[in-house]
Amino acid sequence: MTPEVAWERANPAGRVDAQVDRLQHPTPPPSLYLVWNFAVGSHTLKPEHRALLRSIVPTLRNGPNAILVQGFGSSSGGVARNQQLGHLRASEVRAFLVAEGITRAKIQAPLSSGEQFPIVPNTTPENMARNRRVEIHLLLSL
């Protein structure tokens, strides 16, 4: 069973290899959080995206790390559209985090990588859904 939204942690080689259950792994927090499975052509946060983000807000708000929010698209829709969607998705997540009490100064400007850097090949609808994502990176310090 594949959840629509998951915490995932990148291993030292840079591959996303493990779903992280925050109850089983309360410390240290992952340095990378993924919010994935945005609808095709959409940047709107789903209820499950909001629930995930609310669950990590205390870690993001209270930690010493600066935050980078980076949006991505799948390979459908063209390069320019995916670049735009990546930016809109990252902006939507940033706005949500700010509304939940994280200061704007702590969150770097939203970044879009469009369809570059897929985490899985864009060969199936399920894989394309995983690539329609926002990554939240915890940076070394403010």
C-alpha contacts under 8 A as a table, 3 or more apart, distances in Angstrom:
res1	aa1	res2	aa2	distance
3	P	6	A	6.41
4	E	36	W	6.95
4	E	37	N	6.08
4	E	48	E	7.74
5	V	34	L	7.79
5	V	35	V	5.91
5	V	36	W	5.77
5	V	37	N	7.01
5	V	48	E	6.64
5	V	49	H	6.54
5	V	52	L	7.38
6	A	19	Q	6.40
6	A	20	V	7.45
6	A	34	L	6.69
6	A	35	V	6.79
6	A	36	W	7.56
6	A	52	L	7.83
7	W	19	Q	5.56
7	W	20	V	5.16
7	W	21	D	6.89
7	W	22	R	7.97
7	W	33	Y	5.49
7	W	34	L	5.82
7	W	35	V	7.56
8	E	16	V	6.58
8	E	17	D	7.29
8	E	18	A	5.59
8	E	19	Q	4.39
8	E	20	V	5.27
8	E	30	P	7.62
8	E	32	L	6.95
8	E	33	Y	5.86
8	E	34	L	6.17
9	R	16	V	5.93
9	R	17	D	6.74
9	R	18	A	5.85
9	R	19	Q	6.62
9	R	20	V	6.50
9	R	30	P	5.59
9	R	31	S	6.97
9	R	32	L	5.71
9	R	33	Y	6.81
10	A	13	A	7.68
10	A	14	G	5.46
10	A	15	R	5.43
10	A	16	V	4.38
10	A	17	D	6.28
10	A	18	A	7.47
10	A	30	P	7.98
10	A	31	S	7.74
10	A	32	L	6.60
11	N	14	G	5.39
11	N	15	R	5.74
11	N	16	V	6.32
11	N	17	D	6.54
12	P	15	R	7.58
15	R	119	I	7.62
16	V	119	I	7.17
20	V	24	Q	7.76
20	V	25	H	6.85
20	V	30	P	7.99
21	D	24	Q	5.41
21	D	25	H	6.08
22	R	25	H	4.96
22	R	26	P	5.13
23	L	26	P	5.64
25	H	28	P	7.24
25	H	29	P	7.53
26	P	29	P	6.47
29	P	59	T	7.65
30	P	33	Y	6.80
31	S	137	H	5.79
31	S	138	L	5.01
31	S	139	L	7.58
32	L	135	E	6.61
32	L	136	I	5.62
32	L	137	H	4.73
32	L	138	L	6.40
33	Y	135	E	5.69
33	Y	136	I	5.05
33	Y	137	H	6.66
34	L	133	R	6.70
34	L	134	V	5.80
34	L	135	E	4.70
34	L	136	I	6.39
35	V	49	H	6.29
35	V	52	L	7.79
35	V	133	R	5.53
35	V	134	V	5.23
35	V	135	E	6.52
36	W	49	H	7.92
36	W	129	A	6.96
36	W	130	R	5.48
36	W	131	N	7.06
36	W	132	R	5.92
36	W	133	R	4.13
36	W	134	V	6.41
37	N	129	A	4.55
37	N	130	R	5.35
37	N	131	N	7.46
37	N	132	R	5.72
37	N	133	R	6.31
38	F	42	S	6.40
38	F	43	H	6.63
38	F	44	T	7.34
38	F	45	L	7.33
38	F	46	K	7.65
38	F	129	A	6.63
38	F	132	R	5.56
38	F	133	R	6.42
39	A	42	S	5.25
39	A	43	H	7.49
39	A	44	T	7.92
39	A	129	A	7.47
39	A	132	R	7.80
40	V	129	A	7.76
40	V	132	R	7.80
41	G	77	G	7.74
41	G	85	L	7.04
42	S	85	L	7.10
42	S	89	R	7.93
43	H	85	L	6.38
43	H	86	G	7.97
43	H	88	L	5.79
43	H	89	R	4.59
43	H	92	E	6.96
44	T	89	R	7.24
44	T	92	E	7.21
45	L	49	H	5.72
45	L	50	R	6.53
45	L	92	E	7.31
45	L	93	V	7.66
46	K	49	H	5.10
46	K	50	R	6.46
47	P	50	R	5.11
47	P	51	A	6.25
48	E	51	A	4.98
48	E	52	L	6.20
49	H	52	L	5.18
49	H	53	L	6.16
50	R	53	L	5.09
50	R	54	R	6.03
51	A	54	R	5.16
51	A	55	S	6.26
52	L	55	S	5.16
52	L	56	I	6.65
53	L	56	I	5.33
53	L	57	V	6.15
53	L	97	L	7.47
54	R	57	V	5.20
54	R	58	P	7.94
54	R	100	E	7.54
55	S	58	P	7.23
56	I	59	T	5.37
56	I	60	L	6.27
57	V	60	L	5.03
57	V	61	R	5.74
57	V	97	L	7.03
57	V	100	E	7.14
57	V	102	I	7.51
58	P	61	R	5.07
58	P	62	N	5.75
58	P	63	G	7.96
59	T	62	N	5.50
59	T	63	G	5.66
60	L	63	G	5.52
60	L	65	N	7.42
60	L	67	I	7.63
60	L	102	I	7.39
60	L	138	L	7.95
61	R	101	G	7.19
61	R	102	I	5.19
61	R	103	T	7.84
64	P	141	S	5.97
64	P	142	L	6.80
65	N	106	K	7.79
65	N	138	L	5.64
65	N	139	L	5.42
65	N	140	L	5.77
65	N	141	S	4.52
65	N	142	L	5.83
66	A	106	K	5.10
66	A	107	I	6.10
66	A	108	Q	7.35
66	A	138	L	6.02
66	A	139	L	5.17
66	A	140	L	6.99
66	A	141	S	5.52
66	A	142	L	4.90
67	I	106	K	6.10
67	I	107	I	4.69
67	I	108	Q	6.09
67	I	136	I	6.70
67	I	137	H	5.68
67	I	138	L	4.94
67	I	139	L	5.86
68	L	107	I	5.93
68	L	108	Q	5.20
68	L	109	A	7.36
68	L	110	P	7.10
68	L	111	L	7.70
68	L	135	E	7.98
68	L	136	I	5.75
68	L	137	H	5.03
68	L	138	L	6.61
68	L	139	L	7.06
69	V	90	A	5.62
69	V	91	S	7.94
69	V	93	V	7.45
69	V	94	R	6.73
69	V	107	I	7.28
69	V	108	Q	7.00
69	V	109	A	7.43
69	V	110	P	5.34
69	V	111	L	6.27
69	V	134	V	6.85
69	V	135	E	5.86
69	V	136	I	4.73
69	V	137	H	6.46
70	Q	86	G	7.32
70	Q	87	H	7.59
70	Q	90	A	5.44
70	Q	110	P	5.97
70	Q	111	L	4.62
70	Q	112	S	5.50
70	Q	113	S	7.03
70	Q	134	V	5.53
70	Q	135	E	5.15
70	Q	136	I	6.48
70	Q	137	H	7.94
71	G	85	L	7.51
71	G	86	G	3.95
71	G	87	H	5.69
71	G	88	L	7.55
71	G	89	R	5.55
71	G	90	A	4.64
71	G	110	P	7.59
71	G	111	L	6.25
71	G	112	S	4.77
71	G	113	S	6.20
71	G	114	G	6.89
71	G	132	R	7.96
71	G	133	R	6.05
71	G	134	V	4.36
71	G	135	E	6.41
72	F	82	N	7.07
72	F	83	Q	7.35
72	F	85	L	7.20
72	F	86	G	4.32
72	F	87	H	7.75
72	F	89	R	7.66
72	F	112	S	6.16
72	F	113	S	5.43
72	F	114	G	4.65
72	F	115	E	5.78
72	F	116	Q	7.37
72	F	131	N	6.62
72	F	132	R	5.55
72	F	133	R	5.29
72	F	134	V	6.08
73	G	76	S	7.97
73	G	82	N	4.99
73	G	83	Q	7.22
73	G	85	L	6.51
73	G	86	G	5.71
73	G	113	S	7.83
73	G	114	G	5.06
73	G	115	E	4.67
73	G	116	Q	7.89
73	G	131	N	5.90
73	G	132	R	4.35
73	G	133	R	6.61
74	S	82	N	7.01
74	S	114	G	7.64
74	S	115	E	5.16
74	S	118	P	7.31
74	S	122	N	6.68
74	S	128	M	5.19
74	S	129	A	7.20
74	S	131	N	5.20
74	S	132	R	5.34
75	S	78	G	6.81
75	S	79	V	7.59
75	S	82	N	7.56
75	S	115	E	5.59
75	S	122	N	6.42
75	S	128	M	7.30
76	S	82	N	7.77
77	G	81	R	6.01
77	G	82	N	6.55
78	G	81	R	5.49
78	G	82	N	6.18
79	V	82	N	5.23
79	V	83	Q	6.15
79	V	114	G	6.82
79	V	115	E	6.71
80	A	83	Q	5.09
80	A	84	Q	6.27
80	A	114	G	7.75
81	R	84	Q	5.05
81	R	85	L	6.08
81	R	114	G	7.89
82	N	85	L	4.92
82	N	86	G	5.94
82	N	114	G	4.57
82	N	115	E	5.81
83	Q	86	G	5.17
83	Q	87	H	6.40
83	Q	112	S	5.97
83	Q	113	S	6.24
83	Q	114	G	3.77
83	Q	115	E	6.94
84	Q	87	H	5.21
84	Q	88	L	6.21
84	Q	112	S	7.50
84	Q	114	G	7.08
85	L	88	L	4.96
85	L	89	R	5.95
85	L	112	S	7.98
85	L	114	G	7.03
86	G	89	R	5.20
86	G	90	A	6.16
86	G	111	L	7.59
86	G	112	S	4.71
86	G	113	S	6.37
86	G	114	G	5.10
86	G	133	R	7.88
86	G	134	V	7.60
87	H	90	A	5.18
87	H	91	S	6.00
87	H	110	P	6.40
87	H	111	L	6.03
87	H	112	S	4.64
87	H	113	S	7.97
87	H	114	G	7.76
88	L	91	S	5.02
88	L	92	E	6.04
89	R	92	E	5.10
89	R	93	V	6.35
89	R	133	R	7.68
89	R	134	V	6.56
90	A	93	V	5.21
90	A	94	R	6.12
90	A	110	P	5.31
90	A	111	L	6.62
90	A	112	S	7.07
90	A	134	V	6.00
91	S	94	R	5.01
91	S	95	A	6.04
91	S	110	P	5.57
92	E	95	A	5.19
92	E	96	F	6.22
93	V	96	F	5.06
93	V	97	L	6.20
93	V	134	V	7.71
94	R	97	L	5.13
94	R	98	V	6.20
94	R	107	I	7.23
94	R	110	P	7.04
95	A	98	V	5.13
95	A	99	A	6.12
96	F	99	A	5.05
96	F	100	E	6.26
97	L	100	E	5.00
97	L	101	G	6.60
97	L	102	I	5.71
98	V	101	G	5.22
98	V	102	I	4.73
98	V	103	T	5.85
98	V	104	R	6.15
99	A	102	I	7.27
102	I	106	K	7.07
102	I	107	I	7.86
103	T	106	K	5.48
103	T	107	I	7.06
104	R	107	I	5.34
104	R	108	Q	7.68
105	A	108	Q	7.05
106	K	142	L	7.09
113	S	116	Q	5.56
113	S	117	F	7.39
115	E	118	P	6.66
115	E	131	N	7.85
118	P	121	P	6.50
118	P	122	N	7.41
118	P	131	N	5.55
119	I	130	R	7.52
119	I	131	N	6.19
120	V	127	N	5.93
120	V	128	M	7.86
120	V	130	R	7.38
120	V	131	N	6.88
121	P	124	T	7.89
121	P	127	N	6.42
121	P	128	M	7.63
122	N	125	P	7.62
122	N	127	N	5.56
122	N	128	M	5.01
122	N	131	N	7.57
123	T	127	N	6.52
123	T	128	M	7.14
124	T	127	N	5.21
124	T	128	M	6.19
125	P	128	M	5.06
125	P	129	A	6.17
126	E	129	A	5.11
126	E	130	R	6.48
127	N	130	R	5.07
127	N	131	N	6.39
128	M	131	N	5.07
128	M	132	R	6.42
129	A	132	R	5.21
129	A	133	R	7.78
130	R	133	R	6.40
139	L	142	L	7.78
